[in-house]
Amino acid sequence: MRTCDLCGRQAEEGLTLTWMTSVENGRSRTYCEDCSRQHLRAIEGKLDSEWW
């Protein structure tokens, strides 16, 4: 079971193929497809999630 680090959504491993992962300050973070789409510009701009 994976959990989105932003909204808390959960899904089975096989259903998270469209989810995104990121490493921030040495910590791995996982984001669901909805949160990834909503914050795409901040993610591409390499802003830490605390700025979103």
mmCIF entry with sequence, helices, sheets and N, C-alpha, C, O atoms, coordinates in Angstrom:
data_MODEL
# 
_entry.id   MODEL 
# 
_entity.id                         1 
_entity.type                       polymer 
_entity.pdbx_number_of_molecules   1 
# 
_entity_poly.entity_id                      1 
_entity_poly.type                           'polypeptide(L)' 
_entity_poly.nstd_linkage                   no 
_entity_poly.nstd_monomer                   no 
_entity_poly.pdbx_seq_one_letter_code       MRTCDLCGRQAEEGLTLTWMTSVENGRSRTYCEDCSRQHLRAIEGKLDSEWW 
_entity_poly.pdbx_seq_one_letter_code_can   MRTCDLCGRQAEEGLTLTWMTSVENGRSRTYCEDCSRQHLRAIEGKLDSEWW 
_entity_poly.pdbx_strand_id                 A 
# 
loop_
_entity_poly_seq.entity_id 
_entity_poly_seq.num 
_entity_poly_seq.mon_id 
_entity_poly_seq.hetero 
1 1  MET n 
1 2  ARG n 
1 3  THR n 
1 4  CYS n 
1 5  ASP n 
1 6  LEU n 
1 7  CYS n 
1 8  GLY n 
1 9  ARG n 
1 10 GLN n 
1 11 ALA n 
1 12 GLU n 
1 13 GLU n 
1 14 GLY n 
1 15 LEU n 
1 16 THR n 
1 17 LEU n 
1 18 THR n 
1 19 TRP n 
1 20 MET n 
1 21 THR n 
1 22 SER n 
1 23 VAL n 
1 24 GLU n 
1 25 ASN n 
1 26 GLY n 
1 27 ARG n 
1 28 SER n 
1 29 ARG n 
1 30 THR n 
1 31 TYR n 
1 32 CYS n 
1 33 GLU n 
1 34 ASP n 
1 35 CYS n 
1 36 SER n 
1 37 ARG n 
1 38 GLN n 
1 39 HIS n 
1 40 LEU n 
1 41 ARG n 
1 42 ALA n 
1 43 ILE n 
1 44 GLU n 
1 45 GLY n 
1 46 LYS n 
1 47 LEU n 
1 48 ASP n 
1 49 SER n 
1 50 GLU n 
1 51 TRP n 
1 52 TRP n 
# 
_struct_asym.id          A 
_struct_asym.entity_id   1 
# 
loop_
_struct_conf.conf_type_id 
_struct_conf.id 
_struct_conf.pdbx_PDB_helix_id 
_struct_conf.beg_label_comp_id 
_struct_conf.beg_label_asym_id 
_struct_conf.beg_label_seq_id 
_struct_conf.pdbx_beg_PDB_ins_code 
_struct_conf.end_label_comp_id 
_struct_conf.end_label_asym_id 
_struct_conf.end_label_seq_id 
_struct_conf.pdbx_end_PDB_ins_code 
_struct_conf.beg_auth_comp_id 
_struct_conf.beg_auth_asym_id 
_struct_conf.beg_auth_seq_id 
_struct_conf.end_auth_comp_id 
_struct_conf.end_auth_asym_id 
_struct_conf.end_auth_seq_id 
_struct_conf.pdbx_PDB_helix_class 
_struct_conf.details 
_struct_conf.pdbx_PDB_helix_length 
HELX_P HELX_P1 AA1 GLU A 13 ? LEU A 15 ? GLU A 13 LEU A 15 5 ? 3 
HELX_P HELX_P2 AA2 GLU A 33 ? GLN A 38 ? GLU A 33 GLN A 38 1 ? 6 
HELX_P HELX_P3 AA3 LEU A 40 ? GLU A 44 ? LEU A 40 GLU A 44 1 ? 5 
HELX_P HELX_P4 AA4 SER A 49 ? TRP A 51 ? SER A 49 TRP A 51 5 ? 3 
# 
_struct_conf_type.id          HELX_P 
_struct_conf_type.criteria    ? 
_struct_conf_type.reference   ? 
# 
loop_
_struct_sheet.id 
_struct_sheet.type 
_struct_sheet.number_strands 
_struct_sheet.details 
AA1 ? 2 ? 
AA2 ? 2 ? 
# 
loop_
_struct_sheet_order.sheet_id 
_struct_sheet_order.range_id_1 
_struct_sheet_order.range_id_2 
_struct_sheet_order.offset 
_struct_sheet_order.sense 
AA1 1 2 ? anti-parallel 
AA2 1 2 ? anti-parallel 
# 
loop_
_struct_sheet_range.sheet_id 
_struct_sheet_range.id 
_struct_sheet_range.beg_label_comp_id 
_struct_sheet_range.beg_label_asym_id 
_struct_sheet_range.beg_label_seq_id 
_struct_sheet_range.pdbx_beg_PDB_ins_code 
_struct_sheet_range.end_label_comp_id 
_struct_sheet_range.end_label_asym_id 
_struct_sheet_range.end_label_seq_id 
_struct_sheet_range.pdbx_end_PDB_ins_code 
_struct_sheet_range.beg_auth_comp_id 
_struct_sheet_range.beg_auth_asym_id 
_struct_sheet_range.beg_auth_seq_id 
_struct_sheet_range.end_auth_comp_id 
_struct_sheet_range.end_auth_asym_id 
_struct_sheet_range.end_auth_seq_id 
AA1 1 ARG A 2  ? THR A 3  ? ARG A 2  THR A 3  
AA1 2 GLN A 10 ? ALA A 11 ? GLN A 10 ALA A 11 
AA2 1 MET A 20 ? GLU A 24 ? MET A 20 GLU A 24 
AA2 2 ARG A 27 ? TYR A 31 ? ARG A 27 TYR A 31 
# 
loop_
_atom_site.group_PDB 
_atom_site.id 
_atom_site.type_symbol 
_atom_site.label_atom_id 
_atom_site.label_alt_id 
_atom_site.label_comp_id 
_atom_site.label_asym_id 
_atom_site.label_entity_id 
_atom_site.label_seq_id 
_atom_site.pdbx_PDB_ins_code 
_atom_site.Cartn_x 
_atom_site.Cartn_y 
_atom_site.Cartn_z 
_atom_site.occupancy 
_atom_site.B_iso_or_equiv 
_atom_site.pdbx_formal_charge 
_atom_site.auth_seq_id 
_atom_site.auth_comp_id 
_atom_site.auth_asym_id 
_atom_site.auth_atom_id 
_atom_site.pdbx_PDB_model_num 
ATOM 1   N N  . MET A 1 1  ? 0.858  -1.180 0.000   1.00 0.00 ? 1  MET A N  1 
ATOM 2   C CA . MET A 1 1  ? 0.000  0.000  0.000   1.00 0.00 ? 1  MET A CA 1 
ATOM 3   C C  . MET A 1 1  ? 0.906  1.247  0.000   1.00 0.00 ? 1  MET A C  1 
ATOM 4   O O  . MET A 1 1  ? 1.816  1.368  0.820   1.00 0.00 ? 1  MET A O  1 
ATOM 5   N N  . ARG A 1 2  ? 0.640  2.143  -0.916  1.00 0.00 ? 2  ARG A N  1 
ATOM 6   C CA . ARG A 1 2  ? 1.372  3.413  -0.974  1.00 0.00 ? 2  ARG A CA 1 
ATOM 7   C C  . ARG A 1 2  ? 0.444  4.543  -0.562  1.00 0.00 ? 2  ARG A C  1 
ATOM 8   O O  . ARG A 1 2  ? -0.768 4.477  -0.765  1.00 0.00 ? 2  ARG A O  1 
ATOM 9   N N  . THR A 1 3  ? 1.033  5.583  0.019   1.00 0.00 ? 3  THR A N  1 
ATOM 10  C CA . THR A 1 3  ? 0.279  6.749  0.465   1.00 0.00 ? 3  THR A CA 1 
ATOM 11  C C  . THR A 1 3  ? 0.887  8.005  -0.132  1.00 0.00 ? 3  THR A C  1 
ATOM 12  O O  . THR A 1 3  ? 2.106  8.175  -0.109  1.00 0.00 ? 3  THR A O  1 
ATOM 13  N N  . CYS A 1 4  ? 0.050  8.890  -0.668  1.00 0.00 ? 4  CYS A N  1 
ATOM 14  C CA . CYS A 1 4  ? 0.513  10.168 -1.202  1.00 0.00 ? 4  CYS A CA 1 
ATOM 15  C C  . CYS A 1 4  ? 0.972  11.027 -0.023  1.00 0.00 ? 4  CYS A C  1 
ATOM 16  O O  . CYS A 1 4  ? 0.243  11.193 0.955   1.00 0.00 ? 4  CYS A O  1 
ATOM 17  N N  . ASP A 1 5  ? 2.177  11.567 -0.123  1.00 0.00 ? 5  ASP A N  1 
ATOM 18  C CA . ASP A 1 5  ? 2.718  12.385 0.959   1.00 0.00 ? 5  ASP A CA 1 
ATOM 19  C C  . ASP A 1 5  ? 2.062  13.762 1.049   1.00 0.00 ? 5  ASP A C  1 
ATOM 20  O O  . ASP A 1 5  ? 2.302  14.497 2.006   1.00 0.00 ? 5  ASP A O  1 
ATOM 21  N N  . LEU A 1 6  ? 1.240  14.116 0.068   1.00 0.00 ? 6  LEU A N  1 
ATOM 22  C CA . LEU A 1 6  ? 0.601  15.425 0.102   1.00 0.00 ? 6  LEU A CA 1 
ATOM 23  C C  . LEU A 1 6  ? -0.855 15.350 0.560   1.00 0.00 ? 6  LEU A C  1 
ATOM 24  O O  . LEU A 1 6  ? -1.256 16.078 1.468   1.00 0.00 ? 6  LEU A O  1 
ATOM 25  N N  . CYS A 1 7  ? -1.646 14.477 -0.063  1.00 0.00 ? 7  CYS A N  1 
ATOM 26  C CA . CYS A 1 7  ? -3.078 14.432 0.266   1.00 0.00 ? 7  CYS A CA 1 
ATOM 27  C C  . CYS A 1 7  ? -3.483 13.231 1.114   1.00 0.00 ? 7  CYS A C  1 
ATOM 28  O O  . CYS A 1 7  ? -4.583 13.207 1.666   1.00 0.00 ? 7  CYS A O  1 
ATOM 29  N N  . GLY A 1 8  ? -2.597 12.224 1.225   1.00 0.00 ? 8  GLY A N  1 
ATOM 30  C CA . GLY A 1 8  ? -2.907 11.059 2.047   1.00 0.00 ? 8  GLY A CA 1 
ATOM 31  C C  . GLY A 1 8  ? -3.647 9.944  1.325   1.00 0.00 ? 8  GLY A C  1 
ATOM 32  O O  . GLY A 1 8  ? -3.989 8.936  1.942   1.00 0.00 ? 8  GLY A O  1 
ATOM 33  N N  . ARG A 1 9  ? -3.902 10.103 0.028   1.00 0.00 ? 9  ARG A N  1 
ATOM 34  C CA . ARG A 1 9  ? -4.580 9.064  -0.757  1.00 0.00 ? 9  ARG A CA 1 
ATOM 35  C C  . ARG A 1 9  ? -3.761 7.779  -0.721  1.00 0.00 ? 9  ARG A C  1 
ATOM 36  O O  . ARG A 1 9  ? -2.531 7.822  -0.754  1.00 0.00 ? 9  ARG A O  1 
ATOM 37  N N  . GLN A 1 10 ? -4.448 6.630  -0.651  1.00 0.00 ? 10 GLN A N  1 
ATOM 38  C CA . GLN A 1 10 ? -3.765 5.348  -0.603  1.00 0.00 ? 10 GLN A CA 1 
ATOM 39  C C  . GLN A 1 10 ? -4.177 4.485  -1.788  1.00 0.00 ? 10 GLN A C  1 
ATOM 40  O O  . GLN A 1 10 ? -5.308 4.560  -2.269  1.00 0.00 ? 10 GLN A O  1 
ATOM 41  N N  . ALA A 1 11 ? -3.228 3.656  -2.252  1.00 0.00 ? 11 ALA A N  1 
ATOM 42  C CA . ALA A 1 11 ? -3.502 2.736  -3.346  1.00 0.00 ? 11 ALA A CA 1 
ATOM 43  C C  . ALA A 1 11 ? -2.544 1.560  -3.261  1.00 0.00 ? 11 ALA A C  1 
ATOM 44  O O  . ALA A 1 11 ? -1.461 1.658  -2.684  1.00 0.00 ? 11 ALA A O  1 
ATOM 45  N N  . GLU A 1 12 ? -2.964 0.451  -3.845  1.00 0.00 ? 12 GLU A N  1 
ATOM 46  C CA . GLU A 1 12 ? -2.114 -0.735 -3.902  1.00 0.00 ? 12 GLU A CA 1 
ATOM 47  C C  . GLU A 1 12 ? -0.929 -0.458 -4.826  1.00 0.00 ? 12 GLU A C  1 
ATOM 48  O O  . GLU A 1 12 ? -1.025 0.374  -5.728  1.00 0.00 ? 12 GLU A O  1 
ATOM 49  N N  . GLU A 1 13 ? 0.183  -1.151 -4.603  1.00 0.00 ? 13 GLU A N  1 
ATOM 50  C CA . GLU A 1 13 ? 1.401  -0.967 -5.394  1.00 0.00 ? 13 GLU A CA 1 
ATOM 51  C C  . GLU A 1 13 ? 1.152  -1.015 -6.899  1.00 0.00 ? 13 GLU A C  1 
ATOM 52  O O  . GLU A 1 13 ? 1.674  -0.166 -7.622  1.00 0.00 ? 13 GLU A O  1 
ATOM 53  N N  . GLY A 1 14 ? 0.389  -1.956 -7.387  1.00 0.00 ? 14 GLY A N  1 
ATOM 54  C CA . GLY A 1 14 ? 0.147  -2.098 -8.815  1.00 0.00 ? 14 GLY A CA 1 
ATOM 55  C C  . GLY A 1 14 ? -0.655 -0.966 -9.424  1.00 0.00 ? 14 GLY A C  1 
ATOM 56  O O  . GLY A 1 14 ? -0.619 -0.772 -10.639 1.00 0.00 ? 14 GLY A O  1 
ATOM 57  N N  . LEU A 1 15 ? -1.373 -0.217 -8.612  1.00 0.00 ? 15 LEU A N  1 
ATOM 58  C CA . LEU A 1 15 ? -2.208 0.878  -9.096  1.00 0.00 ? 15 LEU A CA 1 
ATOM 59  C C  . LEU A 1 15 ? -1.510 2.230  -9.024  1.00 0.00 ? 15 LEU A C  1 
ATOM 60  O O  . LEU A 1 15 ? -2.123 3.258  -9.314  1.00 0.00 ? 15 LEU A O  1 
ATOM 61  N N  . THR A 1 16 ? -0.241 2.239  -8.644  1.00 0.00 ? 16 THR A N  1 
ATOM 62  C CA . THR A 1 16 ? 0.474  3.515  -8.483  1.00 0.00 ? 16 THR A CA 1 
ATOM 63  C C  . THR A 1 16 ? 1.466  3.781  -9.614  1.00 0.00 ? 16 THR A C  1 
ATOM 64  O O  . THR A 1 16 ? 2.408  4.554  -9.440  1.00 0.00 ? 16 THR A O  1 
ATOM 65  N N  . LEU A 1 17 ? 1.262  3.150  -10.768 1.00 0.00 ? 17 LEU A N  1 
ATOM 66  C CA . LEU A 1 17 ? 2.177  3.342  -11.892 1.00 0.00 ? 17 LEU A CA 1 
ATOM 67  C C  . LEU A 1 17 ? 2.190  4.785  -12.390 1.00 0.00 ? 17 LEU A C  1 
ATOM 68  O O  . LEU A 1 17 ? 3.190  5.229  -12.955 1.00 0.00 ? 17 LEU A O  1 
ATOM 69  N N  . THR A 1 18 ? 1.115  5.513  -12.192 1.00 0.00 ? 18 THR A N  1 
ATOM 70  C CA . THR A 1 18 ? 1.045  6.903  -12.641 1.00 0.00 ? 18 THR A CA 1 
ATOM 71  C C  . THR A 1 18 ? 1.453  7.889  -11.540 1.00 0.00 ? 18 THR A C  1 
ATOM 72  O O  . THR A 1 18 ? 1.408  9.100  -11.752 1.00 0.00 ? 18 THR A O  1 
ATOM 73  N N  . TRP A 1 19 ? 1.840  7.392  -10.393 1.00 0.00 ? 19 TRP A N  1 
ATOM 74  C CA . TRP A 1 19 ? 2.270  8.247  -9.298  1.00 0.00 ? 19 TRP A CA 1 
ATOM 75  C C  . TRP A 1 19 ? 3.705  8.700  -9.529  1.00 0.00 ? 19 TRP A C  1 
ATOM 76  O O  . TRP A 1 19 ? 4.442  8.064  -10.282 1.00 0.00 ? 19 TRP A O  1 
ATOM 77  N N  . MET A 1 20 ? 4.101  9.779  -8.898  1.00 0.00 ? 20 MET A N  1 
ATOM 78  C CA . MET A 1 20 ? 5.427  10.343 -9.059  1.00 0.00 ? 20 MET A CA 1 
ATOM 79  C C  . MET A 1 20 ? 6.210  10.244 -7.752  1.00 0.00 ? 20 MET A C  1 
ATOM 80  O O  . MET A 1 20 ? 5.643  10.357 -6.665  1.00 0.00 ? 20 MET A O  1 
ATOM 81  N N  . THR A 1 21 ? 7.502  10.034 -7.873  1.00 0.00 ? 21 THR A N  1 
ATOM 82  C CA . THR A 1 21 ? 8.367  10.041 -6.687  1.00 0.00 ? 21 THR A CA 1 
ATOM 83  C C  . THR A 1 21 ? 9.394  11.155 -6.823  1.00 0.00 ? 21 THR A C  1 
ATOM 84  O O  . THR A 1 21 ? 9.746  11.571 -7.926  1.00 0.00 ? 21 THR A O  1 
ATOM 85  N N  . SER A 1 22 ? 9.858  11.622 -5.688  1.00 0.00 ? 22 SER A N  1 
ATOM 86  C CA . SER A 1 22 ? 10.810 12.717 -5.648  1.00 0.00 ? 22 SER A CA 1 
ATOM 87  C C  . SER A 1 22 ? 11.685 12.531 -4.410  1.00 0.00 ? 22 SER A C  1 
ATOM 88  O O  . SER A 1 22 ? 11.273 11.883 -3.447  1.00 0.00 ? 22 SER A O  1 
ATOM 89  N N  . VAL A 1 23 ? 12.869 13.088 -4.437  1.00 0.00 ? 23 VAL A N  1 
ATOM 90  C CA . VAL A 1 23 ? 13.744 13.057 -3.268  1.00 0.00 ? 23 VAL A CA 1 
ATOM 91  C C  . VAL A 1 23 ? 13.962 14.492 -2.821  1.00 0.00 ? 23 VAL A C  1 
ATOM 92  O O  . VAL A 1 23 ? 14.478 15.313 -3.579  1.00 0.00 ? 23 VAL A O  1 
ATOM 93  N N  . GLU A 1 24 ? 13.572 14.792 -1.598  1.00 0.00 ? 24 GLU A N  1 
ATOM 94  C CA . GLU A 1 24 ? 13.711 16.134 -1.027  1.00 0.00 ? 24 GLU A CA 1 
ATOM 95  C C  . GLU A 1 24 ? 14.500 16.033 0.267   1.00 0.00 ? 24 GLU A C  1 
ATOM 96  O O  . GLU A 1 24 ? 14.092 15.352 1.208   1.00 0.00 ? 24 GLU A O  1 
ATOM 97  N N  . ASN A 1 25 ? 15.614 16.705 0.300   1.00 0.00 ? 25 ASN A N  1 
ATOM 98  C CA . ASN A 1 25 ? 16.480 16.700 1.482   1.00 0.00 ? 25 ASN A CA 1 
ATOM 99  C C  . ASN A 1 25 ? 16.833 15.275 1.906   1.00 0.00 ? 25 ASN A C  1 
ATOM 100 O O  . ASN A 1 25 ? 16.872 14.959 3.095   1.00 0.00 ? 25 ASN A O  1 
ATOM 101 N N  . GLY A 1 26 ? 17.090 14.419 0.908   1.00 0.00 ? 26 GLY A N  1 
ATOM 102 C CA . GLY A 1 26 ? 17.481 13.049 1.189   1.00 0.00 ? 26 GLY A CA 1 
ATOM 103 C C  . GLY A 1 26 ? 16.337 12.112 1.541   1.00 0.00 ? 26 GLY A C  1 
ATOM 104 O O  . GLY A 1 26 ? 16.575 10.940 1.830   1.00 0.00 ? 26 GLY A O  1 
ATOM 105 N N  . ARG A 1 27 ? 15.108 12.598 1.524   1.00 0.00 ? 27 ARG A N  1 
ATOM 106 C CA . ARG A 1 27 ? 13.938 11.788 1.880   1.00 0.00 ? 27 ARG A CA 1 
ATOM 107 C C  . ARG A 1 27 ? 13.095 11.536 0.640   1.00 0.00 ? 27 ARG A C  1 
ATOM 108 O O  . ARG A 1 27 ? 12.776 12.474 -0.090  1.00 0.00 ? 27 ARG A O  1 
ATOM 109 N N  . SER A 1 28 ? 12.732 10.287 0.393   1.00 0.00 ? 28 SER A N  1 
ATOM 110 C CA . SER A 1 28 ? 11.895 9.925  -0.743  1.00 0.00 ? 28 SER A CA 1 
ATOM 111 C C  . SER A 1 28 ? 10.446 10.306 -0.460  1.00 0.00 ? 28 SER A C  1 
ATOM 112 O O  . SER A 1 28 ? 9.914  10.000 0.607   1.00 0.00 ? 28 SER A O  1 
ATOM 113 N N  . ARG A 1 29 ? 9.808  10.978 -1.427  1.00 0.00 ? 29 ARG A N  1 
ATOM 114 C CA . ARG A 1 29 ? 8.418  11.397 -1.297  1.00 0.00 ? 29 ARG A CA 1 
ATOM 115 C C  . ARG A 1 29 ? 7.631  10.829 -2.469  1.00 0.00 ? 29 ARG A C  1 
ATOM 116 O O  . ARG A 1 29 ? 8.173  10.691 -3.566  1.00 0.00 ? 29 ARG A O  1 
ATOM 117 N N  . THR A 1 30 ? 6.371  10.500 -2.256  1.00 0.00 ? 30 THR A N  1 
ATOM 118 C CA . THR A 1 30 ? 5.506  9.926  -3.276  1.00 0.00 ? 30 THR A CA 1 
ATOM 119 C C  . THR A 1 30 ? 4.263  10.789 -3.405  1.00 0.00 ? 30 THR A C  1 
ATOM 120 O O  . THR A 1 30 ? 3.680  11.205 -2.404  1.00 0.00 ? 30 THR A O  1 
ATOM 121 N N  . TYR A 1 31 ? 3.851  11.061 -4.663  1.00 0.00 ? 31 TYR A N  1 
ATOM 122 C CA . TYR A 1 31 ? 2.683  11.899 -4.919  1.00 0.00 ? 31 TYR A CA 1 
ATOM 123 C C  . TYR A 1 31 ? 1.745  11.204 -5.897  1.00 0.00 ? 31 TYR A C  1 
ATOM 124 O O  . TYR A 1 31 ? 2.193  10.656 -6.904  1.00 0.00 ? 31 TYR A O  1 
ATOM 125 N N  . CYS A 1 32 ? 0.443  11.224 -5.605  1.00 0.00 ? 32 CYS A N  1 
ATOM 126 C CA . CYS A 1 32 ? -0.540 10.631 -6.500  1.00 0.00 ? 32 CYS A CA 1 
ATOM 127 C C  . CYS A 1 32 ? -0.635 11.459 -7.781  1.00 0.00 ? 32 CYS A C  1 
ATOM 128 O O  . CYS A 1 32 ? -0.097 12.563 -7.855  1.00 0.00 ? 32 CYS A O  1 
ATOM 129 N N  . GLU A 1 33 ? -1.327 10.913 -8.796  1.00 0.00 ? 33 GLU A N  1 
ATOM 130 C CA . GLU A 1 33 ? -1.398 11.622 -10.075 1.00 0.00 ? 33 GLU A CA 1 
ATOM 131 C C  . GLU A 1 33 ? -2.135 12.949 -9.963  1.00 0.00 ? 33 GLU A C  1 
ATOM 132 O O  . GLU A 1 33 ? -1.799 13.890 -10.681 1.00 0.00 ? 33 GLU A O  1 
ATOM 133 N N  . ASP A 1 34 ? -3.129 13.056 -9.086  1.00 0.00 ? 34 ASP A N  1 
ATOM 134 C CA . ASP A 1 34 ? -3.853 14.317 -8.928  1.00 0.00 ? 34 ASP A CA 1 
ATOM 135 C C  . ASP A 1 34 ? -2.960 15.406 -8.342  1.00 0.00 ? 34 ASP A C  1 
ATOM 136 O O  . ASP A 1 34 ? -2.952 16.533 -8.838  1.00 0.00 ? 34 ASP A O  1 
ATOM 137 N N  . CYS A 1 35 ? -2.214 15.083 -7.301  1.00 0.00 ? 35 CYS A N  1 
ATOM 138 C CA . CYS A 1 35 ? -1.315 16.057 -6.689  1.00 0.00 ? 35 CYS A CA 1 
ATOM 139 C C  . CYS A 1 35 ? -0.162 16.402 -7.633  1.00 0.00 ? 35 CYS A C  1 
ATOM 140 O O  . CYS A 1 35 ? 0.286  17.547 -7.683  1.00 0.00 ? 35 CYS A O  1 
ATOM 141 N N  . SER A 1 36 ? 0.309  15.411 -8.376  1.00 0.00 ? 36 SER A N  1 
ATOM 142 C CA . SER A 1 36 ? 1.381  15.647 -9.340  1.00 0.00 ? 36 SER A CA 1 
ATOM 143 C C  . SER A 1 36 ? 0.942  16.642 -10.404 1.00 0.00 ? 36 SER A C  1 
ATOM 144 O O  . SER A 1 36 ? 1.683  17.567 -10.739 1.00 0.00 ? 36 SER A O  1 
ATOM 145 N N  . ARG A 1 37 ? -0.260 16.454 -10.933 1.00 0.00 ? 37 ARG A N  1 
ATOM 146 C CA . ARG A 1 37 ? -0.779 17.371 -11.961 1.00 0.00 ? 37 ARG A CA 1 
ATOM 147 C C  . ARG A 1 37 ? -0.995 18.771 -11.401 1.00 0.00 ? 37 ARG A C  1 
ATOM 148 O O  . ARG A 1 37 ? -0.668 19.764 -12.051 1.00 0.00 ? 37 ARG A O  1 
ATOM 149 N N  . GLN A 1 38 ? -1.543 18.846 -10.202 1.00 0.00 ? 38 GLN A N  1 
ATOM 150 C CA . GLN A 1 38 ? -1.866 20.136 -9.596  1.00 0.00 ? 38 GLN A CA 1 
ATOM 151 C C  . GLN A 1 38 ? -0.608 20.956 -9.320  1.00 0.00 ? 38 GLN A C  1 
ATOM 152 O O  . GLN A 1 38 ? -0.640 22.182 -9.422  1.00 0.00 ? 38 GLN A O  1 
ATOM 153 N N  . HIS A 1 39 ? 0.494  20.301 -8.976  1.00 0.00 ? 39 HIS A N  1 
ATOM 154 C CA . HIS A 1 39 ? 1.708  21.008 -8.575  1.00 0.00 ? 39 HIS A CA 1 
ATOM 155 C C  . HIS A 1 39 ? 2.862  20.806 -9.555  1.00 0.00 ? 39 HIS A C  1 
ATOM 156 O O  . HIS A 1 39 ? 4.026  20.914 -9.172  1.00 0.00 ? 39 HIS A O  1 
ATOM 157 N N  . LEU A 1 40 ? 2.545  20.512 -10.821 1.00 0.00 ? 40 LEU A N  1 
ATOM 158 C CA . LEU A 1 40 ? 3.559  20.186 -11.811 1.00 0.00 ? 40 LEU A CA 1 
ATOM 159 C C  . LEU A 1 40 ? 4.612  21.280 -11.972 1.00 0.00 ? 40 LEU A C  1 
ATOM 160 O O  . LEU A 1 40 ? 5.803  20.970 -12.012 1.00 0.00 ? 40 LEU A O  1 
ATOM 161 N N  . ARG A 1 41 ? 4.220  22.528 -12.064 1.00 0.00 ? 41 ARG A N  1 
ATOM 162 C CA . ARG A 1 41 ? 5.201  23.615 -12.259 1.00 0.00 ? 41 ARG A CA 1 
ATOM 163 C C  . ARG A 1 41 ? 6.145  23.745 -11.075 1.00 0.00 ? 41 ARG A C  1 
ATOM 164 O O  . ARG A 1 41 ? 7.340  23.967 -11.268 1.00 0.00 ? 41 ARG A O  1 
ATOM 165 N N  . ALA A 1 42 ? 5.646  23.613 -9.877  1.00 0.00 ? 42 ALA A N  1 
ATOM 166 C CA . ALA A 1 42 ? 6.502  23.688 -8.690  1.00 0.00 ? 42 ALA A CA 1 
ATOM 167 C C  . ALA A 1 42 ? 7.458  22.502 -8.651  1.00 0.00 ? 42 ALA A C  1 
ATOM 168 O O  . ALA A 1 42 ? 8.616  22.649 -8.259  1.00 0.00 ? 42 ALA A O  1 
ATOM 169 N N  . ILE A 1 43 ? 6.981  21.337 -9.051  1.00 0.00 ? 43 ILE A N  1 
ATOM 170 C CA . ILE A 1 43 ? 7.820  20.133 -9.068  1.00 0.00 ? 43 ILE A CA 1 
ATOM 171 C C  . ILE A 1 43 ? 8.934  20.306 -10.092 1.00 0.00 ? 43 ILE A C  1 
ATOM 172 O O  . ILE A 1 43 ? 10.100 20.057 -9.786  1.00 0.00 ? 43 ILE A O  1 
ATOM 173 N N  . GLU A 1 44 ? 8.583  20.734 -11.313 1.00 0.00 ? 44 GLU A N  1 
ATOM 174 C CA . GLU A 1 44 ? 9.589  20.930 -12.350 1.00 0.00 ? 44 GLU A CA 1 
ATOM 175 C C  . GLU A 1 44 ? 10.559 22.038 -11.991 1.00 0.00 ? 44 GLU A C  1 
ATOM 176 O O  . GLU A 1 44 ? 11.715 22.005 -12.413 1.00 0.00 ? 44 GLU A O  1 
ATOM 177 N N  . GLY A 1 45 ? 10.110 23.021 -11.217 1.00 0.00 ? 45 GLY A N  1 
ATOM 178 C CA . GLY A 1 45 ? 10.970 24.115 -10.775 1.00 0.00 ? 45 GLY A CA 1 
ATOM 179 C C  . GLY A 1 45 ? 11.841 23.727 -9.589  1.00 0.00 ? 45 GLY A C  1 
ATOM 180 O O  . GLY A 1 45 ? 12.594 24.546 -9.063  1.00 0.00 ? 45 GLY A O  1 
ATOM 181 N N  . LYS A 1 46 ? 11.730 22.450 -9.168  1.00 0.00 ? 46 LYS A N  1 
ATOM 182 C CA . LYS A 1 46 ? 12.524 21.902 -8.063  1.00 0.00 ? 46 LYS A CA 1 
ATOM 183 C C  . LYS A 1 46 ? 12.268 22.605 -6.739  1.00 0.00 ? 46 LYS A C  1 
ATOM 184 O O  . LYS A 1 46 ? 13.158 22.669 -5.891  1.00 0.00 ? 46 LYS A O  1 
ATOM 185 N N  . LEU A 1 47 ? 11.061 23.135 -6.550  1.00 0.00 ? 47 LEU A N  1 
ATOM 186 C CA . LEU A 1 47 ? 10.697 23.735 -5.277  1.00 0.00 ? 47 LEU A CA 1 
ATOM 187 C C  . LEU A 1 47 ? 10.346 22.631 -4.293  1.00 0.00 ? 47 LEU A C  1 
ATOM 188 O O  . LEU A 1 47 ? 9.667  21.672 -4.658  1.00 0.00 ? 47 LEU A O  1 
ATOM 189 N N  . ASP A 1 48 ? 10.798 22.752 -3.055  1.00 0.00 ? 48 ASP A N  1 
ATOM 190 C CA . ASP A 1 48 ? 10.423 21.787 -2.026  1.00 0.00 ? 48 ASP A CA 1 
ATOM 191 C C  . ASP A 1 48 ? 8.915  21.838 -1.811  1.00 0.00 ? 48 ASP A C  1 
ATOM 192 O O  . ASP A 1 48 ? 8.298  22.890 -1.981  1.00 0.00 ? 48 ASP A O  1 
ATOM 193 N N  . SER A 1 49 ? 8.323  20.712 -1.440  1.00 0.00 ? 49 SER A N  1 
ATOM 194 C CA . SER A 1 49 ? 6.869  20.629 -1.284  1.00 0.00 ? 49 SER A CA 1 
ATOM 195 C C  . SER A 1 49 ? 6.342  21.601 -0.220  1.00 0.00 ? 49 SER A C  1 
ATOM 196 O O  . SER A 1 49 ? 5.164  21.954 -0.253  1.00 0.00 ? 49 SER A O  1 
ATOM 197 N N  . GLU A 1 50 ? 7.164  22.028 0.696   1.00 0.00 ? 50 GLU A N  1 
ATOM 198 C CA . GLU A 1 50 ? 6.683  22.989 1.711   1.00 0.00 ? 50 GLU A CA 1 
ATOM 199 C C  . GLU A 1 50 ? 6.303  24.337 1.073   1.00 0.00 ? 50 GLU A C  1 
ATOM 200 O O  . GLU A 1 50 ? 5.565  25.108 1.687   1.00 0.00 ? 50 GLU A O  1 
ATOM 201 N N  . TRP A 1 51 ? 6.781  24.636 -0.128  1.00 0.00 ? 51 TRP A N  1 
ATOM 202 C CA . TRP A 1 51 ? 6.454  25.882 -0.823  1.00 0.00 ? 51 TRP A CA 1 
ATOM 203 C C  . TRP A 1 51 ? 5.187  25.777 -1.635  1.00 0.00 ? 51 TRP A C  1 
ATOM 204 O O  . TRP A 1 51 ? 4.671  26.805 -2.074  1.00 0.00 ? 51 TRP A O  1 
ATOM 205 N N  . TRP A 1 52 ? 4.646  24.565 -1.863  1.00 0.00 ? 52 TRP A N  1 
ATOM 206 C CA . TRP A 1 52 ? 3.454  24.400 -2.674  1.00 0.00 ? 52 TRP A CA 1 
ATOM 207 C C  . TRP A 1 52 ? 2.268  24.890 -1.905  1.00 0.00 ? 52 TRP A C  1 
ATOM 208 O O  . TRP A 1 52 ? 1.145  24.843 -2.407  1.00 0.00 ? 52 TRP A O  1 
# 
